[in-house]
Amino acid sequence: MTKVTFSAHPYLLGFDQLEKLVERAAKGGAEGYPPYNIEQSSPDSFRITLAVAGFAESEVDITIEDRQLVVRGRQTEPEQNRVFLHRGIAARAFQRSFVLAEGVEVVKAGLENGLLHIDLRRAQKDPVVKTIPISRK
């Protein structure tokens, strides 16, 4: 059986990258930690909020890798002489990925009250109309 792809359709020339983005987004949604919200603050602005209680700013890393926003967290080991009678606060390392559309950029990030806020904005583009000259042979 042959797999039908976006790029195989004659009207979707050059959309093979879109198919790769969809596959990458589908792979990244399996993990449930840490929980997060995505809200639209304006038609061109978004905010991702991750619940990262117990993580310091120095223990969280935010990068953009090939149009993918990657948030990683790794807590330093607690002091060896601490004895927990109950440990219900998650302290495990995590990695969360979000695929960004072309033209979406990170404006700022901040950590407040155990919530990591990442503000994104879609760059405004003017519609482009271009006339292609026809050359003679």
Secondary structure, DSSP 8 states (H G I E B T S, - for coil): -----GGGSTT-TTTHHHHHHHHHHHHHT----S-EEEEEEETTEEEEEEE-TT--GGGEEEEE-SSEEEEEE------TT---S---S----EEEEEE--TTEEEEEEEEETTEEEEEEEE---------------
